[in-house]
Amino acid sequence: MAIHGVLGALAVGILFPLGSILMSVVPGPLALWIHGLAQLFSLTMLIACVGMGIYLVMTFEIPRKDVEEKHLLKNHDTNYHPIMGLAVFFCLLVQPIFGILHHSRFKKLKRRQIWSYFHILNGWVSVTMGIINGALGLSLGPESAKIRRIYIGISAGMWGLWVLSAVWAEVRRRKGYTVSHAVAFNG
């Protein structure tokens, strides 16, 4: 169970936001490659996390005596974490497709298109919901309140840096100072 949580926390709480931050701060065409590779690495880590999560849902029972339904998915007090986790996973699984469409259209037209906004919005919503789901998942396990506070502090800090880098890049983009060909609010 701990590995599932560690992989999820690293992927969603640190690496996905970091990959987007890099898109905003790395200069030139290199930004696209660094962003893409960082996000693919994060997605690979998330795939491993989800695989472990599915295994846990299929084999794990809630170890409390006061709980009648011990299966995670059948218990209405616990099923939110795996359901929300799968929803976030599927949204992030299609994110590279939106990114490729965004990049190809942006390269051709030199401006954002509908795919740009799908990519940006899907990234923001999915990662934000993933961070929230991580905190909810920690409330299901035996982790201490200190571990939960550390996770929330680090992931909230990364999310805040992500917002600041996106705002900074958007301001630069609107002033005509592009850091890379597709900056700001990357997902």
OpenMM code with the backbone's topology and positions (N, CA, C; nanometers):
from openmm import Vec3, app, unit

residues = "MET ALA ILE HIS GLY VAL LEU GLY ALA LEU ALA VAL GLY ILE LEU PHE PRO LEU GLY SER ILE LEU MET SER VAL VAL PRO GLY PRO LEU ALA LEU TRP ILE HIS GLY LEU ALA GLN LEU PHE SER LEU THR MET LEU ILE ALA CYS VAL GLY MET GLY ILE TYR LEU VAL MET THR PHE GLU ILE PRO ARG LYS ASP VAL GLU GLU LYS HIS LEU LEU LYS ASN HIS ASP THR ASN TYR HIS PRO ILE MET GLY LEU ALA VAL PHE PHE CYS LEU LEU VAL GLN PRO ILE PHE GLY ILE LEU HIS HIS SER ARG PHE LYS LYS LEU LYS ARG ARG GLN ILE TRP SER TYR PHE HIS ILE LEU ASN GLY TRP VAL SER VAL THR MET GLY ILE ILE ASN GLY ALA LEU GLY LEU SER LEU GLY PRO GLU SER ALA LYS ILE ARG ARG ILE TYR ILE GLY ILE SER ALA GLY MET TRP GLY LEU TRP VAL LEU SER ALA VAL TRP ALA GLU VAL ARG ARG ARG LYS GLY TYR THR VAL SER HIS ALA VAL ALA PHE ASN GLY".split()
positions = [
    Vec3(0.0822, -0.1192, 0.0000),
    Vec3(0.0000, 0.0000, 0.0000),
    Vec3(0.0868, 0.1259, 0.0000),
    Vec3(0.1980, 0.1210, 0.0707),
    Vec3(0.2842, 0.2388, 0.0793),
    Vec3(0.3414, 0.2757, -0.0573),
    Vec3(0.3793, 0.1762, -0.1374),
    Vec3(0.4379, 0.2051, -0.2686),
    Vec3(0.3344, 0.2730, -0.3582),
    Vec3(0.2094, 0.2278, -0.3520),
    Vec3(0.1009, 0.2909, -0.4280),
    Vec3(0.0933, 0.4397, -0.3925),
    Vec3(0.0940, 0.4697, -0.2649),
    Vec3(0.0846, 0.6084, -0.2205),
    Vec3(0.2060, 0.6913, -0.2572),
    Vec3(0.3246, 0.6328, -0.2435),
    Vec3(0.4471, 0.7060, -0.2766),
    Vec3(0.4514, 0.7376, -0.4257),
    Vec3(0.4214, 0.6385, -0.5105),
    Vec3(0.4223, 0.6622, -0.6557),
    Vec3(0.3188, 0.7671, -0.6953),
    Vec3(0.1991, 0.7563, -0.6383),
    Vec3(0.0943, 0.8542, -0.6692),
    Vec3(0.1321, 0.9943, -0.6238),
    Vec3(0.1879, 1.0047, -0.5027),
    Vec3(0.2277, 1.1355, -0.4501),
    Vec3(0.3384, 1.1975, -0.5348),
    Vec3(0.4365, 1.1169, -0.5731),
    Vec3(0.5449, 1.1684, -0.6570),
    Vec3(0.4932, 1.2121, -0.7940),
    Vec3(0.4105, 1.1271, -0.8557),
    Vec3(0.3620, 1.1564, -0.9909),
    Vec3(0.2728, 1.2795, -0.9933),
    Vec3(0.1692, 1.2785, -0.9101),
    Vec3(0.0684, 1.3842, -0.9182),
    Vec3(0.1045, 1.5061, -0.8336),
    Vec3(0.1645, 1.4833, -0.7184),
    Vec3(0.1944, 1.5943, -0.6287),
    Vec3(0.3208, 1.6710, -0.6624),
    Vec3(0.4145, 1.6063, -0.7346),
    Vec3(0.5420, 1.6725, -0.7633),
    Vec3(0.5741, 1.6748, -0.9125),
    Vec3(0.5765, 1.5588, -0.9772),
    Vec3(0.6323, 1.5502, -1.1125),
    Vec3(0.5439, 1.6099, -1.2220),
    Vec3(0.4128, 1.5875, -1.2179),
    Vec3(0.3268, 1.6505, -1.3193),
    Vec3(0.3344, 1.8034, -1.3108),
    Vec3(0.3208, 1.8630, -1.1898),
    Vec3(0.3366, 2.0089, -1.1845),
    Vec3(0.4762, 2.0545, -1.2288),
    Vec3(0.5799, 1.9796, -1.1899),
    Vec3(0.7161, 2.0161, -1.2291),
    Vec3(0.7325, 2.0143, -1.3812),
    Vec3(0.6757, 1.9135, -1.4473),
    Vec3(0.6825, 1.9074, -1.5936),
    Vec3(0.6177, 2.0273, -1.6599),
    Vec3(0.5095, 2.0755, -1.6016),
    Vec3(0.4437, 2.1948, -1.6561),
    Vec3(0.5229, 2.3208, -1.6256),
    Vec3(0.5802, 2.3270, -1.5064),
    Vec3(0.6639, 2.4418, -1.4713),
    Vec3(0.7810, 2.4517, -1.5684),
    Vec3(0.8418, 2.3388, -1.6001),
    Vec3(0.9560, 2.3391, -1.6923),
    Vec3(0.9173, 2.3953, -1.8288),
    Vec3(0.7950, 2.3681, -1.8729),
    Vec3(0.7488, 2.4216, -2.0012),
    Vec3(0.7476, 2.5742, -1.9980),
    Vec3(0.7194, 2.6288, -1.8811),
    Vec3(0.7104, 2.7742, -1.8678),
    Vec3(0.8450, 2.8423, -1.8482),
    Vec3(0.9446, 2.7708, -1.7971),
    Vec3(1.0699, 2.8382, -1.7616),
    Vec3(1.1899, 2.7999, -1.8478),
    Vec3(1.1848, 2.6866, -1.9151),
    Vec3(1.2966, 2.6470, -2.0014),
    Vec3(1.2837, 2.7218, -2.1338),
    Vec3(1.3902, 2.7859, -2.1791),
    Vec3(1.3801, 2.8638, -2.3032),
    Vec3(1.3859, 2.7779, -2.4292),
    Vec3(1.3187, 2.8267, -2.5324),
    Vec3(1.3306, 2.7697, -2.6663),
    Vec3(1.2613, 2.6372, -2.6884),
    Vec3(1.2907, 2.5752, -2.8023),
    Vec3(1.2265, 2.4497, -2.8412),
    Vec3(1.2591, 2.3334, -2.7479),
    Vec3(1.3681, 2.3457, -2.6729),
    Vec3(1.4036, 2.2412, -2.5774),
    Vec3(1.2933, 2.2225, -2.4732),
    Vec3(1.2192, 2.3291, -2.4448),
    Vec3(1.1121, 2.3240, -2.3451),
    Vec3(1.0094, 2.2167, -2.3788),
    Vec3(0.9726, 2.2072, -2.5054),
    Vec3(0.8733, 2.1083, -2.5475),
    Vec3(0.9207, 1.9668, -2.5167),
    Vec3(1.0453, 1.9376, -2.5485),
    Vec3(1.0985, 1.8029, -2.5269),
    Vec3(1.1127, 1.7711, -2.3791),
    Vec3(1.1604, 1.8666, -2.3023),
    Vec3(1.1737, 1.8445, -2.1580),
    Vec3(1.0359, 1.8255, -2.0958),
    Vec3(0.9415, 1.9100, -2.1339),
    Vec3(0.8039, 1.8994, -2.0838),
    Vec3(0.7447, 1.7627, -2.1186),
    Vec3(0.7553, 1.7241, -2.2452),
    Vec3(0.6978, 1.5972, -2.2896),
    Vec3(0.7596, 1.4775, -2.2201),
    Vec3(0.8913, 1.4751, -2.2094),
    Vec3(0.9588, 1.3625, -2.1438),
    Vec3(0.9269, 1.3573, -1.9947),
    Vec3(0.9237, 1.4741, -1.9302),
    Vec3(0.8895, 1.4778, -1.7876),
    Vec3(0.7476, 1.4270, -1.7646),
    Vec3(0.6542, 1.4683, -1.8513),
    Vec3(0.5157, 1.4254, -1.8344),
    Vec3(0.4989, 1.2768, -1.8668),
    Vec3(0.5711, 1.2272, -1.9660),
    Vec3(0.5638, 1.0832, -1.9957),
    Vec3(0.6214, 1.0004, -1.8816),
    Vec3(0.7288, 1.0474, -1.8202),
    Vec3(0.7844, 0.9788, -1.7033),
    Vec3(0.6821, 0.9788, -1.5897),
    Vec3(0.6181, 1.0937, -1.5674),
    Vec3(0.5152, 1.1044, -1.4636),
    Vec3(0.3986, 1.0110, -1.4931),
    Vec3(0.3575, 1.0051, -1.6195),
    Vec3(0.2469, 0.9177, -1.6586),
    Vec3(0.2834, 0.7709, -1.6387),
    Vec3(0.4062, 0.7344, -1.6695),
    Vec3(0.4515, 0.5970, -1.6477),
    Vec3(0.4457, 0.5622, -1.4991),
    Vec3(0.4886, 0.6545, -1.4155),
    Vec3(0.4821, 0.6331, -1.2710),
    Vec3(0.3364, 0.6207, -1.2256),
    Vec3(0.2483, 0.7022, -1.2835),
    Vec3(0.1068, 0.6963, -1.2484),
    Vec3(0.0449, 0.5639, -1.2931),
    Vec3(0.0859, 0.5122, -1.4075),
    Vec3(0.0356, 0.3827, -1.4540),
    Vec3(0.0710, 0.2740, -1.3525),
    Vec3(0.1940, 0.2755, -1.3028),
    Vec3(0.2344, 0.1780, -1.2006),
    Vec3(0.1511, 0.1958, -1.0740),
    Vec3(0.1278, 0.3199, -1.0349),
    Vec3(0.0466, 0.3498, -0.9168),
    Vec3(-0.0954, 0.2962, -0.9329),
    Vec3(-0.1548, 0.3203, -1.0488),
    Vec3(-0.2923, 0.2751, -1.0740),
    Vec3(-0.2987, 0.1227, -1.0777),
    Vec3(-0.1992, 0.0596, -1.1388),
    Vec3(-0.1951, -0.0867, -1.1388),
    Vec3(-0.1943, -0.1422, -0.9975),
    Vec3(-0.1129, -0.0828, -0.9117),
    Vec3(-0.1101, -0.1256, -0.7715),
    Vec3(-0.2423, -0.0956, -0.7026),
    Vec3(-0.3016, 0.0182, -0.7351),
    Vec3(-0.4303, 0.0536, -0.6761),
    Vec3(-0.5393, -0.0449, -0.7137),
    Vec3(-0.5411, -0.0874, -0.8392),
    Vec3(-0.6401, -0.1871, -0.8823),
    Vec3(-0.6185, -0.3178, -0.8076),
    Vec3(-0.4931, -0.3570, -0.7931),
    Vec3(-0.4617, -0.4788, -0.7170),
    Vec3(-0.5101, -0.4644, -0.5724),
    Vec3(-0.4862, -0.3494, -0.5112),
    Vec3(-0.5302, -0.3275, -0.3734),
    Vec3(-0.6819, -0.3349, -0.3610),
    Vec3(-0.7527, -0.2740, -0.4548),
    Vec3(-0.8991, -0.2768, -0.4507),
    Vec3(-0.9501, -0.4203, -0.4601),
    Vec3(-0.8828, -0.5011, -0.5399),
    Vec3(-0.9276, -0.6396, -0.5588),
    Vec3(-0.8919, -0.7299, -0.4404),
    Vec3(-0.7893, -0.6955, -0.3636),
    Vec3(-0.7420, -0.7868, -0.2589),
    Vec3(-0.7527, -0.7322, -0.1176),
    Vec3(-0.7606, -0.6033, -0.1011),
    Vec3(-0.7527, -0.5420, 0.0310),
    Vec3(-0.8906, -0.5315, 0.0943),
    Vec3(-0.8959, -0.5597, 0.2232),
    Vec3(-1.0185, -0.5384, 0.2998),
    Vec3(-0.9902, -0.4370, 0.4090),
    Vec3(-1.0896, -0.3570, 0.4392),
    Vec3(-1.0754, -0.2550, 0.5429),
    Vec3(-1.0574, -0.3265, 0.6770),
    Vec3(-0.9476, -0.2982, 0.7475),
    Vec3(-0.9158, -0.3751, 0.8682),
    Vec3(-0.9851, -0.3275, 0.9957),
    Vec3(-1.0942, -0.2544, 0.9844),
    Vec3(-1.1625, -0.2050, 1.1041),
    Vec3(-1.2814, -0.2944, 1.1373),
    Vec3(-1.3013, -0.3216, 1.2659),
    Vec3(-1.4110, -0.4079, 1.3105),
    Vec3(-1.5463, -0.3376, 1.3023),
    Vec3(-1.5461, -0.2045, 1.3076),
    Vec3(-1.6715, -0.1295, 1.3072),
    Vec3(-1.7295, -0.1099, 1.1670),
    Vec3(-1.6653, -0.1658, 1.0663),
    Vec3(-1.7097, -0.1504, 0.9280),
    Vec3(-1.7723, -0.2810, 0.8813),
    Vec3(-1.9001, -0.2733, 0.8388),
    Vec3(-1.9678, -0.3940, 0.7899),
    Vec3(-1.9127, -0.4393, 0.6560),
    Vec3(-1.9155, -0.3522, 0.5563),
    Vec3(-1.8674, -0.3859, 0.4225),
    Vec3(-1.7186, -0.3552, 0.4158),
    Vec3(-1.6376, -0.4579, 0.4059),
    Vec3(-1.4923, -0.4417, 0.4126),
    Vec3(-1.4271, -0.4205, 0.2760),
    Vec3(-1.5013, -0.4371, 0.1679),
    Vec3(-1.4458, -0.4191, 0.0332),
    Vec3(-1.4440, -0.2701, -0.0003),
    Vec3(-1.3303, -0.2200, -0.0484),
    Vec3(-1.3142, -0.0763, -0.0737),
    Vec3(-1.4180, -0.0185, -0.1690),
    Vec3(-1.4480, -0.0891, -0.2773),
    Vec3(-1.5414, -0.0344, -0.3762),
    Vec3(-1.6867, -0.0440, -0.3329),
    Vec3(-1.7193, -0.1412, -0.2517),
    Vec3(-1.8584, -0.1579, -0.2092),
    Vec3(-1.8932, -0.0706, -0.0897),
    Vec3(-1.7924, -0.0228, -0.0193),
    Vec3(-1.8142, 0.0602, 0.0981),
    Vec3(-1.8233, 0.2066, 0.0548),
    Vec3(-1.9369, 0.2689, 0.0808),
    Vec3(-1.9593, 0.4071, 0.0373),
    Vec3(-1.8712, 0.5076, 0.1116),
    Vec3(-1.8143, 0.4660, 0.2234),
    Vec3(-1.7249, 0.5552, 0.2970),
    Vec3(-1.5824, 0.5535, 0.2427),
    Vec3(-1.5515, 0.4575, 0.1547),
    Vec3(-1.4142, 0.4460, 0.1044),
    Vec3(-1.4035, 0.4424, -0.0475),
    Vec3(-1.5135, 0.4232, -0.1179),
    Vec3(-1.5028, 0.4016, -0.2629),
    Vec3(-1.4696, 0.5274, -0.3428),
    Vec3(-1.4744, 0.6433, -0.2800),
    Vec3(-1.4444, 0.7674, -0.3521),
    Vec3(-1.2999, 0.7706, -0.4028),
    Vec3(-1.2056, 0.7191, -0.3261),
    Vec3(-1.0646, 0.7276, -0.3661),
    Vec3(-1.0342, 0.6456, -0.4918),
    Vec3(-1.0710, 0.5182, -0.4991),
    Vec3(-1.0410, 0.4452, -0.6233),
    Vec3(-1.1200, 0.4959, -0.7439),
    Vec3(-1.2439, 0.5378, -0.7237),
    Vec3(-1.3243, 0.5882, -0.8356),
    Vec3(-1.2647, 0.7191, -0.8880),
    Vec3(-1.2348, 0.8099, -0.7986),
    Vec3(-1.1749, 0.9372, -0.8388),
    Vec3(-1.0363, 0.9140, -0.8995),
    Vec3(-0.9619, 0.8201, -0.8442),
    Vec3(-0.8297, 0.7885, -0.8975),
    Vec3(-0.8357, 0.7399, -1.0408),
    Vec3(-0.9318, 0.6539, -1.0713),
    Vec3(-0.9456, 0.6050, -1.2096),
    Vec3(-0.9893, 0.7166, -1.3040),
    Vec3(-1.0769, 0.8041, -1.2571),
    Vec3(-1.1199, 0.9168, -1.3414),
    Vec3(-1.0011, 1.0078, -1.3736),
    Vec3(-0.9210, 1.0394, -1.2730),
    Vec3(-0.8012, 1.1218, -1.2944),
    Vec3(-0.7055, 1.0506, -1.3893),
    Vec3(-0.6874, 0.9212, -1.3686),
    Vec3(-0.5964, 0.8430, -1.4526),
    Vec3(-0.6382, 0.8478, -1.5997),
    Vec3(-0.7651, 0.8250, -1.6275),
    Vec3(-0.8100, 0.8257, -1.7669),
    Vec3(-0.7959, 0.9651, -1.8295),
    Vec3(-0.8217, 1.0691, -1.7521),
    Vec3(-0.8018, 1.2054, -1.8043),
    Vec3(-0.6548, 1.2316, -1.8357),
    Vec3(-0.5646, 1.1851, -1.7499),
    Vec3(-0.4218, 1.2053, -1.7751),
    Vec3(-0.3692, 1.1121, -1.8835),
    Vec3(-0.4358, 1.0003, -1.9045),
    Vec3(-0.3948, 0.9070, -2.0096),
    Vec3(-0.4170, 0.9668, -2.1486),
    Vec3(-0.5207, 1.0491, -2.1647),
    Vec3(-0.5459, 1.1130, -2.2951),
    Vec3(-0.4710, 1.2458, -2.3096),
    Vec3(-0.4096, 1.2913, -2.2027),
    Vec3(-0.3390, 1.4196, -2.2051),
    Vec3(-0.2296, 1.4268, -2.3124),
    Vec3(-0.1501, 1.3217, -2.3342),
    Vec3(-0.0499, 1.3298, -2.4422),
    Vec3(-0.1122, 1.3497, -2.5806),
    Vec3(-0.2296, 1.2936, -2.6026),
    Vec3(-0.2972, 1.3118, -2.7318),
    Vec3(-0.3327, 1.4592, -2.7503),
    Vec3(-0.3907, 1.5195, -2.6456),
    Vec3(-0.4225, 1.6626, -2.6521),
    Vec3(-0.2956, 1.7453, -2.6708),
    Vec3(-0.1875, 1.7046, -2.6053),
    Vec3(-0.0611, 1.7767, -2.6182),
    Vec3(-0.0048, 1.7711, -2.7591),
    Vec3(-0.0101, 1.6539, -2.8207),
    Vec3(0.0398, 1.6388, -2.9583),
    Vec3(-0.0461, 1.7202, -3.0546),
    Vec3(-0.1783, 1.7140, -3.0372),
    Vec3(-0.2673, 1.7937, -3.1224),
    Vec3(-0.2418, 1.9432, -3.1027),
    Vec3(-0.2256, 1.9834, -2.9777),
    Vec3(-0.1957, 2.1244, -2.9487),
    Vec3(-0.0666, 2.1666, -3.0178),
    Vec3(0.0377, 2.0876, -3.0012),
    Vec3(0.1678, 2.1244, -3.0577),
    Vec3(0.1632, 2.1309, -3.2106),
    Vec3(0.1022, 2.0306, -3.2716),
    Vec3(0.0994, 2.0288, -3.4190),
    Vec3(0.0185, 2.1456, -3.4749),
    Vec3(-0.0921, 2.1782, -3.4109),
    Vec3(-0.1744, 2.2911, -3.4576),
    Vec3(-0.1051, 2.4245, -3.4275),
    Vec3(-0.0431, 2.4348, -3.3112),
    Vec3(0.0253, 2.5588, -3.2749),
    Vec3(0.1427, 2.5848, -3.3685),
    Vec3(0.2159, 2.4802, -3.3999),
    Vec3(0.3320, 2.4939, -3.4884),
    Vec3(0.2886, 2.5433, -3.6268),
    Vec3(0.1743, 2.4936, -3.6720),
    Vec3(0.1261, 2.5305, -3.8051),
    Vec3(0.0631, 2.6702, -3.8067),
    Vec3(-0.0194, 2.7016, -3.7070),
    Vec3(-0.0974, 2.8259, -3.7076),
    Vec3(-0.0390, 2.9376, -3.6211),
    Vec3(0.0578, 2.9055, -3.5368),
    Vec3(0.1243, 3.0029, -3.4485),
    Vec3(0.0297, 3.0678, -3.3477),
    Vec3(-0.0753, 2.9968, -3.3134),
    Vec3(-0.1660, 3.0441, -3.2085),
    Vec3(-0.2397, 2.9246, -3.1499),
    Vec3(-0.2955, 2.9459, -3.0334),
    Vec3(-0.3678, 2.8389, -2.9662),
    Vec3(-0.4977, 2.8072, -3.0393),
    Vec3(-0.5336, 2.6815, -3.0334),
    Vec3(-0.6580, 2.6319, -3.0915),
    Vec3(-0.7366, 2.5601, -2.9814),
    Vec3(-0.8477, 2.5018, -3.0175),
    Vec3(-0.9311, 2.4300, -2.9213),
    Vec3(-0.8524, 2.3204, -2.8500),
    Vec3(-0.7611, 2.2534, -2.9237),
    Vec3(-0.6815, 2.1458, -2.8626),
    Vec3(-0.5894, 2.2008, -2.7544),
    Vec3(-0.5437, 2.3231, -2.7729),
    Vec3(-0.4593, 2.3874, -2.6717),
    Vec3(-0.5360, 2.3987, -2.5406),
    Vec3(-0.6600, 2.4436, -2.5508),
    Vec3(-0.7394, 2.4639, -2.4306),
    Vec3(-0.7835, 2.3316, -2.3690),
    Vec3(-0.8096, 2.2294, -2.4509),
    Vec3(-0.8364, 2.0956, -2.3964),
    Vec3(-0.7151, 2.0476, -2.3170),
    Vec3(-0.5963, 2.0629, -2.3760),
    Vec3(-0.4728, 2.0178, -2.3120),
    Vec3(-0.4490, 2.0936, -2.1806),
    Vec3(-0.4641, 2.2236, -2.1860),
    Vec3(-0.4400, 2.3069, -2.0684),
    Vec3(-0.5416, 2.2771, -1.9582),
    Vec3(-0.6701, 2.2811, -1.9921),
    Vec3(-0.7747, 2.2605, -1.8920),
    Vec3(-0.7726, 2.1187, -1.8362),
    Vec3(-0.7573, 2.0194, -1.9224),
    Vec3(-0.7518, 1.8810, -1.8761),
    Vec3(-0.6340, 1.8615, -1.7803),
    Vec3(-0.5208, 1.9210, -1.8114),
    Vec3(-0.4050, 1.9094, -1.7234),
    Vec3(-0.4291, 1.9724, -1.5879),
    Vec3(-0.4802, 2.0948, -1.5885),
    Vec3(-0.5045, 2.1640, -1.4621),
    Vec3(-0.6052, 2.0899, -1.3748),
    Vec3(-0.7175, 2.0534, -1.4332),
    Vec3(-0.8226, 1.9874, -1.3550),
    Vec3(-0.7759, 1.8499, -1.3078),
    Vec3(-0.7159, 1.7724, -1.3960),
    Vec3(-0.6750, 1.6360, -1.3612),
    Vec3(-0.5694, 1.6338, -1.2516),
    Vec3(-0.4675, 1.7163, -1.2644),
    Vec3(-0.3613, 1.7167, -1.1634),
    Vec3(-0.4141, 1.7712, -1.0304),
    Vec3(-0.4957, 1.8754, -1.0352),
    Vec3(-0.5538, 1.9291, -0.9120),
    Vec3(-0.6399, 1.8238, -0.8429),
    Vec3(-0.7244, 1.7555, -0.9195),
    Vec3(-0.8075, 1.6493, -0.8610),
    Vec3(-0.7211, 1.5329, -0.8124),
    Vec3(-0.6129, 1.5040, -0.8822),
    Vec3(-0.5213, 1.3985, -0.8388),
    Vec3(-0.4552, 1.4317, -0.7062),
    Vec3(-0.4171, 1.5572, -0.6881),
    Vec3(-0.3577, 1.6001, -0.5608),
    Vec3(-0.4593, 1.5848, -0.4479),
    Vec3(-0.5819, 1.6279, -0.4719),
    Vec3(-0.6886, 1.6139, -0.3718),
    Vec3(-0.7133, 1.4664, -0.3425),
    Vec3(-0.7180, 1.3841, -0.4471),
    Vec3(-0.7420, 1.2415, -0.4282),
    Vec3(-0.6292, 1.1758, -0.3484),
    Vec3(-0.5074, 1.2234, -0.3662),
    Vec3(-0.3965, 1.1709, -0.2866),
    Vec3(-0.4178, 1.1950, -0.1380),
    Vec3(-0.4637, 1.3144, -0.1032),
    Vec3(-0.4916, 1.3446, 0.0373),
    Vec3(-0.6058, 1.2580, 0.0893),
    Vec3(-0.7078, 1.2369, 0.0056),
    Vec3(-0.8188, 1.1499, 0.0459),
    Vec3(-0.7709, 1.0060, 0.0646),
    Vec3(-0.6834, 0.9606, -0.0231),
    Vec3(-0.6289, 0.8255, -0.0113),
    Vec3(-0.5485, 0.8074, 0.1159),
    Vec3(-0.4727, 0.9096, 0.1525),
    Vec3(-0.3950, 0.9005, 0.2764),
    Vec3(-0.4855, 0.8888, 0.3987),
    Vec3(-0.6059, 0.9423, 0.3905),
    Vec3(-0.6983, 0.9312, 0.5038),
    Vec3(-0.7539, 0.7896, 0.5183),
    Vec3(-0.7402, 0.7070, 0.4142),
    Vec3(-0.7886, 0.5685, 0.4212),
    Vec3(-0.6878, 0.4743, 0.4848),
    Vec3(-0.5617, 0.5068, 0.4746),
    Vec3(-0.4569, 0.4166, 0.5206),
    Vec3(-0.4138, 0.4442, 0.6634),
    Vec3(-0.3140, 0.3684, 0.7070),
    Vec3(-0.2659, 0.3814, 0.8447),
    Vec3(-0.1651, 0.4950, 0.8643),
    Vec3(-0.1432, 0.5760, 0.7613),
    Vec3(-0.0435, 0.6813, 0.7700),
    Vec3(-0.0797, 0.7806, 0.8801),
    Vec3(0.0221, 0.8359, 0.9402),
    Vec3(0.0004, 0.9309, 1.0487),
    Vec3(-0.0464, 1.0653, 0.9935),
    Vec3(-0.0992, 1.1450, 1.0845),
    Vec3(-0.1417, 1.2800, 1.0471),
    Vec3(-0.0218, 1.3610, 0.9988),
    Vec3(0.0964, 1.3324, 1.0520),
    Vec3(0.2178, 1.4031, 1.0102),
    Vec3(0.2478, 1.3757, 0.8629),
    Vec3(0.2347, 1.2500, 0.8197),
    Vec3(0.2580, 1.2135, 0.6790),
    Vec3(0.1576, 1.2859, 0.5898),
    Vec3(0.0314, 1.2909, 0.6319),
    Vec3(-0.0707, 1.3612, 0.5537),
    Vec3(-0.0378, 1.5098, 0.5424),
    Vec3(0.0051, 1.5708, 0.6520),
    Vec3(0.0412, 1.7131, 0.6489),
    Vec3(0.1611, 1.7373, 0.5576),
    Vec3(0.2588, 1.6489, 0.5609),
    Vec3(0.3761, 1.6627, 0.4732),
    Vec3(0.3330, 1.6543, 0.3272),
    Vec3(0.2493, 1.5539, 0.2936),
    Vec3(0.2006, 1.5398, 0.1558),
    Vec3(0.1254, 1.6653, 0.1127),
    Vec3(0.0346, 1.7106, 0.1953),
    Vec3(-0.0463, 1.8279, 0.1609),
    Vec3(0.0428, 1.9507, 0.1457),
    Vec3(0.1402, 1.9683, 0.2342),
    Vec3(0.2302, 2.0829, 0.2255),
    Vec3(0.3141, 2.0823, 0.0988),
    Vec3(0.3733, 1.9672, 0.0671),
    Vec3(0.4580, 1.9584, -0.0526),
    Vec3(0.3750, 1.9733, -0.1794),
    Vec3(0.2635, 1.9010, -0.1881),
    Vec3(0.1837, 1.9076, -0.3112),
    Vec3(0.1175, 2.0449, -0.3271),
    Vec3(0.0746, 2.1060, -0.2178),
    Vec3(0.0178, 2.2411, -0.2268),
    Vec3(0.1260, 2.3414, -0.2670),
    Vec3(0.2462, 2.3233, -0.2158),
    Vec3(0.3572, 2.4098, -0.2556),
    Vec3(0.3894, 2.3968, -0.4034),
    Vec3(0.3937, 2.2731, -0.4530),
    Vec3(0.4191, 2.2512, -0.5962),
    Vec3(0.3065, 2.3101, -0.6804),
    Vec3(0.1829, 2.2916, -0.6349),
    Vec3(0.0685, 2.3466, -0.7076),
    Vec3(0.0798, 2.4992, -0.7126),
    Vec3(0.1179, 2.5603, -0.6000),
    Vec3(0.1347, 2.7053, -0.5967),
    Vec3(0.2448, 2.7534, -0.6906),
    Vec3(0.3578, 2.6819, -0.6937),
    Vec3(0.4654, 2.7162, -0.7877),
    Vec3(0.4178, 2.7020, -0.9314),
    Vec3(0.3372, 2.6004, -0.9567),
    Vec3(0.2811, 2.5770, -1.0896),
    Vec3(0.1960, 2.6965, -1.1319),
    Vec3(0.1097, 2.7411, -1.0411),
    Vec3(0.0242, 2.8566, -1.0705),
    Vec3(0.1100, 2.9804, -1.0974),
    Vec3(0.2080, 3.0049, -1.0120),
    Vec3(0.2943, 3.1225, -1.0307),
    Vec3(0.3698, 3.1171, -1.1631),
    Vec3(0.4224, 3.0005, -1.1983),
    Vec3(0.4962, 2.9902, -1.3252),
    Vec3(0.4032, 3.0087, -1.4442),
    Vec3(0.2811, 2.9597, -1.4329),
    Vec3(0.1851, 2.9751, -1.5423),
    Vec3(0.1435, 3.1212, -1.5587),
    Vec3(0.1198, 3.1889, -1.4476),
    Vec3(0.0835, 3.3306, -1.4539),
    Vec3(0.2001, 3.4108, -1.5111),
    Vec3(0.3206, 3.3832, -1.4634),
    Vec3(0.4402, 3.4520, -1.5139),
    Vec3(0.4547, 3.4315, -1.6644),
    Vec3(0.4385, 3.3075, -1.7100),
    Vec3(0.4518, 3.2779, -1.8530),
    Vec3(0.3410, 3.3445, -1.9342),
    Vec3(0.2202, 3.3483, -1.8797),
    Vec3(0.1087, 3.4112, -1.9513),
    Vec3(0.1309, 3.5615, -1.9641),
    Vec3(0.1794, 3.6237, -1.8593),
    Vec3(0.2094, 3.7673, -1.8648),
    Vec3(0.3163, 3.7930, -1.9705),
    Vec3(0.4210, 3.7119, -1.9718),
    Vec3(0.5268, 3.7273, -2.0725),
    Vec3(0.4721, 3.7031, -2.2130),
    Vec3(0.3856, 3.6046, -2.2273),
    Vec3(0.3291, 3.5739, -2.3592),
    Vec3(0.2474, 3.6921, -2.4106),
    Vec3(0.1675, 3.7493, -2.3237),
    Vec3(0.0827, 3.8620, -2.3655),
    Vec3(0.1636, 3.9876, -2.3968),
    Vec3(0.2790, 3.9991, -2.3340),
    Vec3(0.3672, 4.1129, -2.3638),
    Vec3(0.4543, 4.0852, -2.4856),
    Vec3(0.4471, 3.9646, -2.5369),
    Vec3(0.5248, 3.9308, -2.6552),
    Vec3(0.6589, 3.8674, -2.6272),
    Vec3(0.6887, 3.8394, -2.4999),
    Vec3(0.8146, 3.7742, -2.4638),
    Vec3(0.7890, 3.6267, -2.4398),
    Vec3(0.7999, 3.5465, -2.5412),
    Vec3(0.7725, 3.4043, -2.5226),
    Vec3(0.8968, 3.3330, -2.4731),
    Vec3(0.8778, 3.2481, -2.3746),
    Vec3(0.9859, 3.1653, -2.3231),
    Vec3(1.0031, 3.0461, -2.4145),
    Vec3(0.8933, 2.9973, -2.4667),
    Vec3(0.8969, 2.8863, -2.5616),
    Vec3(0.7777, 2.9021, -2.6540),
    Vec3(0.7608, 2.8097, -2.7449),
    Vec3(0.6554, 2.8251, -2.8454),
    Vec3(0.5161, 2.8018, -2.7893),
    Vec3(0.5021, 2.7440, -2.6737),
    Vec3(0.3692, 2.7136, -2.6196),
    Vec3(0.3726, 2.7247, -2.4685),
    Vec3(0.3709, 2.8459, -2.4181),
    Vec3(0.3850, 2.8653, -2.2752),
    Vec3(0.2511, 2.8899, -2.2089),
    Vec3(0.2537, 2.8853, -2.0783),
    Vec3(0.1459, 2.9257, -1.9902),
    Vec3(0.0327, 2.8262, -1.9793),
    Vec3(-0.0014, 2.8018, -1.8584),
    Vec3(-0.1141, 2.7165, -1.8236),
    Vec3(-0.1062, 2.5803, -1.8907),
    Vec3(0.0125, 2.5280, -1.9016),
    Vec3(0.0285, 2.3948, -1.9606),
    Vec3(-0.0211, 2.2899, -1.8642),
    Vec3(-0.0737, 2.1813, -1.9213),
    Vec3(-0.1257, 2.0729, -1.8398),
    Vec3(-0.0395, 1.9525, -1.8460),
] * unit.nanometer
topology = app.Topology()
chain = topology.addChain("A")
for resn in residues:
    res = topology.addResidue(resn, chain)
    for name in ("N", "CA", "C"):
        topology.addAtom(name, app.Element.getBySymbol(name[0]), res)
